[in-house]
Amino acid sequence: MTSDLSIEPTGSSNTGFCECCGRASRRVWGFAYDRGDPVAAYFVHWTRGHVPDQGANIDLIVGEWGDASRSTTGCCRPDPS
């Protein structure tokens, strides 16, 4: 099985400042395509300078898209924290 994945960034924004250090927080989002077909969406949020110690929040939504998709094929898992 071969894959020709590509990433399309579609947006970004500054989301404010960290309450503990005052550094800027940022969010980016977009889509992933396999041979031109959308297969996932992503959202990444982080605070500049905190990635090494706190990491980044990454949401990756994978599944069928478009007219052939059905709501019964999706899955949602709540945050365990």
Residue pairs with C-beta under 8 A, 6 or more apart in sequence:
3 34
3 35
4 34
4 35
5 32
5 33
5 34
5 39
6 32
6 33
7 30
7 31
7 32
7 33
8 30
8 31
8 32
8 33
9 28
9 29
9 30
10 29
10 30
10 31
11 28
11 29
11 30
12 26
12 27
12 28
12 29
13 26
13 27
14 24
14 25
14 26
15 25
15 26
15 27
15 45
16 24
16 25
17 23
17 24
17 25
18 24
18 25
18 47
18 50
21 47
21 49
21 50
23 47
23 48
23 49
23 50
24 47
24 48
25 45
25 46
25 47
25 48
26 45
26 46
26 47
26 48
27 43
27 44
27 45
28 43
28 44
29 41
29 42
29 43
29 44
30 41
30 42
31 38
31 40
31 41
31 42
32 38
32 39
32 40
32 41
32 42
33 39
37 65
38 65
38 66
39 62
39 63
39 65
40 60
40 61
40 62
40 63
41 60
41 61
42 58
42 59
42 60
42 61
43 57
43 58
43 59
44 56
44 57
44 58
44 59
45 56
45 57
46 55
46 56
46 57
47 54
63 69
63 73
63 74
63 75
64 70
64 73
